[in-house]
Amino acid sequence: MGTAKVTCARCAVGGERYVGTVKDVAIVGGGVVGCAIARELSRYRLDVCLFEREVEVGFGTSKANSGIIHAGHHTTPGTLKADLVWRGNRLWRDLSDDLGFGFLQNGDLTVAFNEEELQTIEEIEEIGVQRGVTGLELWGPDRIHRKEPNVSRDALGALLGPTAAVVNPYEACFALIDDAVDNGLDLRVGAGVDDIEVEGDHLVVFAEGDRTPVRAVINAAGLFADRVSRMVGLDDLVIGARRGEEYLLDRRLAGIVEHTIFPCPTPTSKGVLVIPTFDGTIMVGPTADPVDDKEDLSTTTEGGDQVFERARRLVPGISERDCIAEFAGLRAIAPDDDFVIGPTSVPGFFNVAGIQSPGLTAAPAIAELVVGLLTTSGLDLDPKPELVTPAPRPVRVSELTVPELEMLAFRDCRYAHVVCRCELVTEGEIADAIDRGARSLDGLKFRTRAGMGRCQGGFCTSRCMQLLADAQDVPLSDVTKRGPGSWIVREREEVV
Ligand SMILES: Cc1cc2nc3c(=O)[nH]c(=O)nc-3n(C[C@H](O)[C@H](O)[C@H](O)COP(=O)(O)OP(=O)(O)OC[C@H]3O[C@@H](n4cnc5c(N)ncnc54)[C@H](O)[C@@H]3O)c2cc1C
């Protein structure tokens, strides 16, 4: 491999980075897919770097989804998506045990309202059984209403998928990337790849003025994978965007349902769902509308009306009056509606593209598949003898008992200073998030939940900004929402 072992700058406890003149692998894109691949590759004696154009990882589609780890029975048979979803489901469970991020196996219920839909859920059950999905059960109306009293009384039957779960997608991204970095990944954030050239037997990646020679490039650039593919002269990959609007409801509705509630799917969509999030709130959505603009993250009146009307059909107690936040995410869609994963006609250049839903679920299985493809292409994969023990999950004061909090605050009084009242987030948690790599208000929000509650940051934004500015020793006007171009305040101009 021609690599030399050096100690990773971030790891005092034996993390190793293998550095050669030509790197082994460059991953373009730090969404959940790129992070999962990076984490998998960091287990081998390889020199790997990841380029992410945003200021932190997980800021693309991976931050704006429903957070469901699908059970695996909803995905269309005969697709690559279907092959990877059930494996991904099982791998997430293991990853959450290893890395300590939150994972709640709440199960899902697909509800049928008429004879035709009853037949469809039986067919879906059959697909799931053939795929190996465990625990599927058909429920009649009595069982539905005993277990989920707030589901519509019009439901005639439902299919239970007990292995479905929910995660915080950004927490999962951070856990994957932190572990990869601890085990030697060279992470480059704020580093948009602007060109890739073929040079002899390797490729050269250009990002923000830097030139990085590599043996293999993994194109995991989400919506922009087609643009990255064109950099090596391939124009056969076309990625479209399908927008999904999601609506987050007040904690008042926590517990209205326990399972994630699905309508009976149509051949083109899983439909609008009622989702109990990992954090104990309820989310309804998403829509599925093709859009031309890959930066268009707007929500719309029509989208909101559609979501609430459909959500109410499943759970009549849901009301738009409880909405505290809304957002949209864009699914990256390849023309045949399936994942595009594999080598290309350019030696060393691999596409991992068109990763639409259930891409979050499939991500760890995609990472395994990519490692297999790299091995087949001749990359020598030698497991590291020792891996760094994953860092403990950050403290969440809102989850502590009063005596636990007292003990913690006694050791570090910053855990007694509340910054976000709605979500009960303290200065200690904010400082810890900054230590772990938060560089923007969104980075703090996704790591700690500060600003995610009922007042949506009305109370805590200025304090979070001050803590970020102090930690980075910069003026307040340098603090951004999500990186360059998203500044929040301007320096006061001198009035003469
Ligand atoms: C509304 C909605 C709901 C969903 N719900 C679910 C769900 O519940 N369960 C599920 O399994 N899936 C769900 N999905 C799908 C899931 O979110 C995606 O499949 C997944 O996030 C895709 O991850 P990714 O890493 O491929 O893409 P991304 O997260 O978009 O990552 C790609 C990264 O590449 C970076 N990038 C782009 N160009 C460059 C460049 N030139 N240089 C460097 N970096 C670059 C981007 O900044 C971005 O961070 C949902 C999707 C949407 C939109």
PDBQT file of the ligand as one rigid body, heavy atoms in Angstrom, charges set to zero:
ROOT
HETATM    1  C1  LIG A 501     -38.205  14.202   3.475  1.00  0.00    +0.000 C 
HETATM    2  C2  LIG A 501     -37.346  12.969   3.508  1.00  0.00    +0.000 A 
HETATM    3  C3  LIG A 501     -37.627  11.949   4.411  1.00  0.00    +0.000 A 
HETATM    4  C4  LIG A 501     -36.830  10.809   4.439  1.00  0.00    +0.000 A 
HETATM    5  N1  LIG A 501     -37.063   9.870   5.399  1.00  0.00    +0.000 NA
HETATM    6  C5  LIG A 501     -36.254   8.785   5.468  1.00  0.00    +0.000 A 
HETATM    7  C6  LIG A 501     -36.446   7.834   6.504  1.00  0.00    +0.000 A 
HETATM    8  O1  LIG A 501     -37.285   8.018   7.388  1.00  0.00    +0.000 OA
HETATM    9  N2  LIG A 501     -35.691   6.722   6.503  1.00  0.00    +0.000 N 
HETATM   10  C7  LIG A 501     -34.741   6.503   5.543  1.00  0.00    +0.000 A 
HETATM   11  O2  LIG A 501     -34.123   5.446   5.571  1.00  0.00    +0.000 OA
HETATM   12  N3  LIG A 501     -34.479   7.428   4.587  1.00  0.00    +0.000 NA
HETATM   13  C8  LIG A 501     -35.198   8.564   4.536  1.00  0.00    +0.000 A 
HETATM   14  N4  LIG A 501     -34.956   9.518   3.600  1.00  0.00    +0.000 N 
HETATM   15  C9  LIG A 501     -33.822   9.337   2.701  1.00  0.00    +0.000 C 
HETATM   16  C10 LIG A 501     -32.500   9.712   3.365  1.00  0.00    +0.000 C 
HETATM   17  O3  LIG A 501     -32.586  10.954   4.028  1.00  0.00    +0.000 OA
HETATM   18  C11 LIG A 501     -31.407   9.771   2.298  1.00  0.00    +0.000 C 
HETATM   19  O4  LIG A 501     -31.437   8.567   1.574  1.00  0.00    +0.000 OA
HETATM   20  C12 LIG A 501     -30.023   9.947   2.884  1.00  0.00    +0.000 C 
HETATM   21  O5  LIG A 501     -29.967  11.025   3.774  1.00  0.00    +0.000 OA
HETATM   22  C13 LIG A 501     -29.026  10.168   1.750  1.00  0.00    +0.000 C 
HETATM   23  O6  LIG A 501     -27.755  10.370   2.303  1.00  0.00    +0.000 OA
HETATM   24  P1  LIG A 501     -26.547  10.807   1.391  1.00  0.00    +0.000 P 
HETATM   25  O7  LIG A 501     -25.331  10.742   2.244  1.00  0.00    +0.000 OA
HETATM   26  O8  LIG A 501     -26.549  10.015   0.127  1.00  0.00    +0.000 OA
HETATM   27  O9  LIG A 501     -26.882  12.294   0.925  1.00  0.00    +0.000 OA
HETATM   28  P2  LIG A 501     -26.649  13.693   1.667  1.00  0.00    +0.000 P 
HETATM   29  O10 LIG A 501     -27.028  13.652   3.081  1.00  0.00    +0.000 OA
HETATM   30  O11 LIG A 501     -27.296  14.742   0.824  1.00  0.00    +0.000 OA
HETATM   31  O12 LIG A 501     -25.069  13.868   1.615  1.00  0.00    +0.000 OA
HETATM   32  C14 LIG A 501     -24.369  14.248   0.455  1.00  0.00    +0.000 C 
HETATM   33  C15 LIG A 501     -23.310  15.234   0.894  1.00  0.00    +0.000 C 
HETATM   34  O13 LIG A 501     -22.467  15.530  -0.212  1.00  0.00    +0.000 OA
HETATM   35  C16 LIG A 501     -22.031  16.866  -0.057  1.00  0.00    +0.000 C 
HETATM   36  N5  LIG A 501     -21.521  17.322  -1.346  1.00  0.00    +0.000 N 
HETATM   37  C17 LIG A 501     -22.207  17.532  -2.496  1.00  0.00    +0.000 A 
HETATM   38  N6  LIG A 501     -21.366  17.940  -3.465  1.00  0.00    +0.000 NA
HETATM   39  C18 LIG A 501     -20.133  17.977  -2.922  1.00  0.00    +0.000 A 
HETATM   40  C19 LIG A 501     -18.846  18.333  -3.426  1.00  0.00    +0.000 A 
HETATM   41  N7  LIG A 501     -18.671  18.733  -4.691  1.00  0.00    +0.000 N 
HETATM   42  N8  LIG A 501     -17.783  18.279  -2.585  1.00  0.00    +0.000 NA
HETATM   43  C20 LIG A 501     -17.933  17.886  -1.292  1.00  0.00    +0.000 A 
HETATM   44  N9  LIG A 501     -19.144  17.551  -0.763  1.00  0.00    +0.000 NA
HETATM   45  C21 LIG A 501     -20.209  17.594  -1.575  1.00  0.00    +0.000 A 
HETATM   46  C22 LIG A 501     -23.294  17.586   0.399  1.00  0.00    +0.000 C 
HETATM   47  O14 LIG A 501     -22.992  18.808   1.031  1.00  0.00    +0.000 OA
HETATM   48  C23 LIG A 501     -23.910  16.567   1.349  1.00  0.00    +0.000 C 
HETATM   49  O15 LIG A 501     -23.559  16.782   2.694  1.00  0.00    +0.000 OA
HETATM   50  C24 LIG A 501     -35.739  10.676   3.537  1.00  0.00    +0.000 A 
HETATM   51  C25 LIG A 501     -35.452  11.714   2.638  1.00  0.00    +0.000 A 
HETATM   52  C26 LIG A 501     -36.234  12.856   2.635  1.00  0.00    +0.000 A 
HETATM   53  C27 LIG A 501     -35.894  13.977   1.700  1.00  0.00    +0.000 C 
ENDROOT
TORSDOF 0
